Amino acid sequence: MAVGKKLRRSFSTEKRSNEVPKGHLAVYVGENEKKRFVIPLSYLNHPLFQELLCRVEEEFGFHHPMGGLTIPCSQDLFVDITSRLR
């Protein structure tokens, strides 16, 4: 019985990690290997984030096989930019 509880707990935890909270957006960031970040929707209105999206569109377009918004810049750059938005 304890094993069943552990499995249910791990499945529910796994499900939660794939969900995006209301008011947020999942983006995939990276030049080669993509990492998933969940960001507030308010970032989309910030001029610094909009500039990043414009650069990405100019360089790479918006056709992305992962299905989500993909930002092919370094993860360090993305973290640096988003840390300024808070």
C-alpha positions as CSV (number, residue, x, y, z in Angstrom):
1,M,0.0,0.0,0.0
2,A,2.8,2.4,0.7
3,V,4.2,1.8,-2.7
4,G,0.9,2.8,-4.3
5,K,0.9,6.1,-2.3
6,K,4.5,6.8,-3.4
7,L,3.6,6.2,-7.1
8,R,0.6,8.4,-7.0
9,R,2.6,11.1,-5.3
10,S,5.3,10.9,-7.9
11,F,2.8,11.0,-10.8
12,S,1.0,14.0,-9.3
13,T,4.3,15.8,-8.8
14,E,5.4,14.9,-12.4
15,K,2.1,16.3,-13.7
16,R,2.4,19.5,-11.8
17,S,5.9,20.1,-13.2
18,N,4.4,20.2,-16.7
19,E,1.6,22.6,-15.9
20,V,1.9,26.3,-16.4
21,P,0.3,28.4,-13.7
22,K,-2.4,30.9,-14.6
23,G,-0.8,34.2,-15.8
24,H,2.5,32.5,-16.9
25,L,4.0,31.2,-20.2
26,A,6.4,28.4,-20.8
27,V,9.3,29.2,-23.1
28,Y,12.2,27.0,-24.3
29,V,15.6,28.7,-24.2
30,G,19.0,27.6,-25.5
31,E,21.1,27.5,-28.5
32,N,21.5,23.7,-28.8
33,E,19.9,22.1,-25.8
34,K,16.7,23.8,-24.8
35,K,15.6,24.4,-21.2
36,R,12.1,25.1,-20.2
37,F,11.4,28.3,-18.2
38,V,8.0,29.5,-16.9
39,I,7.8,33.3,-17.0
40,P,5.0,35.7,-16.0
41,L,2.9,37.0,-18.9
42,S,3.7,40.5,-17.8
43,Y,7.3,40.0,-19.3
44,L,5.8,40.1,-22.8
45,N,4.9,43.8,-22.3
46,H,8.4,44.8,-21.0
47,P,10.5,46.7,-23.6
48,L,13.6,44.7,-22.8
49,F,11.9,41.4,-23.4
50,Q,10.2,42.7,-26.5
51,E,13.6,43.6,-27.8
52,L,14.8,40.1,-27.2
53,L,11.8,38.7,-29.1
54,C,12.4,41.0,-32.0
55,R,16.0,40.0,-32.3
56,V,15.0,36.3,-32.1
57,E,12.4,36.8,-34.8
58,E,14.9,38.6,-37.1
59,E,17.5,36.0,-36.7
60,F,15.5,32.8,-36.5
61,G,11.9,33.4,-37.4
62,F,9.1,31.8,-35.4
63,H,8.9,28.3,-36.8
64,H,9.7,26.1,-33.9
65,P,9.2,22.3,-33.8
66,M,8.8,22.2,-30.0
67,G,5.4,23.8,-30.3
68,G,6.1,26.5,-27.7
69,L,7.8,29.8,-27.8
70,T,11.5,29.0,-28.4
71,I,14.2,31.6,-27.7
72,P,17.5,30.4,-29.2
73,C,19.8,32.5,-27.1
74,S,22.2,31.4,-24.4
75,Q,20.4,30.5,-21.1
76,D,22.8,32.8,-19.2
77,L,21.6,35.8,-21.4
78,F,18.0,34.9,-20.9
79,V,18.4,34.6,-17.1
80,D,20.3,37.9,-17.1
81,I,17.5,39.7,-19.0
82,T,14.7,38.2,-17.0
83,S,16.4,39.0,-13.7
84,R,16.3,42.7,-14.7
85,L,12.5,42.5,-15.3
86,R,11.6,41.6,-11.7
